């Protein structure tokens, strides 16, 4: 008799969204063929990555479940025997791209804000009675007129201006 497990390993498993229906193919086929048979969907490879207890914060092995990622395939990619693939709708792909873009932009914004704060020089403390930087202080016309009126008699000011 045959070995059932060997037959299962020699198939391409395609999981459909929603109903949980799975499709089995007993030969390698291009992803474009599956996409043509299911319009509005993309084929994604299911990649399982074991999660380490330190990364997840869990201390028991039961709590450290493997993490599954989806990798979108191109239409010319070949679905290999023994692998699991999932059909992903167009809306889910757009939603995922928008989420990744938002995360990336927020990281860039936080980094730029941190760099801006680091580059910004500290404001010097002002002492009373000084004009701040020790340089020449710009005067407006009104304040200059006040100084002239205090120093010079009024009949001289009118003749000069």
DAZI-V744672 format. One record per residue. N is the residue number from 0. SS is DSSP state (H for helix, E for strand, L for the rest). Layout:
<<N SS> <N SS>>
This chain:
<<0 L> <1 L> <2 L> <3 H> <4 H> <5 H> <6 H> <7 H> <8 H> <9 L> <10 L> <11 E> <12 E> <13 E> <14 E> <15 L> <16 L> <17 L> <18 L> <19 L> <20 L> <21 E> <22 E> <23 E> <24 E> <25 L> <26 L> <27 L> <28 E> <29 E> <30 H> <31 H> <32 H> <33 H> <34 H> <35 H> <36 H> <37 L> <38 L> <39 L> <40 E> <41 E> <42 E> <43 E> <44 E> <45 E> <46 E> <47 E> <48 E> <49 L> <50 L> <51 L> <52 H> <53 H> <54 H> <55 H> <56 L> <57 L> <58 L> <59 L> <60 L> <61 L> <62 L> <63 L> <64 L> <65 L> <66 E> <67 E> <68 E> <69 E> <70 E> <71 E> <72 L> <73 L> <74 L> <75 L> <76 L> <77 E> <78 E> <79 L> <80 L> <81 L> <82 L> <83 E> <84 E> <85 E> <86 E> <87 E> <88 E> <89 H> <90 H> <91 H> <92 H> <93 H> <94 H> <95 H> <96 H> <97 H> <98 H> <99 H> <100 H> <101 H> <102 H> <103 H> <104 H> <105 H> <106 H> <107 H> <108 H> <109 H> <110 H> <111 H> <112 H> <113 H> <114 H> <115 H> <116 H> <117 H> <118 H> <119 L> <120 L> <121 L> <122 L> <123 L> <124 L> <125 L> <126 L> <127 L> <128 L> <129 L> <130 L> <131 L> <132 L> <133 L> <134 L> <135 L> <136 L> <137 L> <138 L> <139 L> <140 H> <141 H> <142 H> <143 H> <144 H> <145 H> <146 H> <147 H> <148 H> <149 H> <150 H> <151 L> <152 L> <153 H> <154 H> <155 H> <156 H> <157 H> <158 H> <159 H> <160 L>>
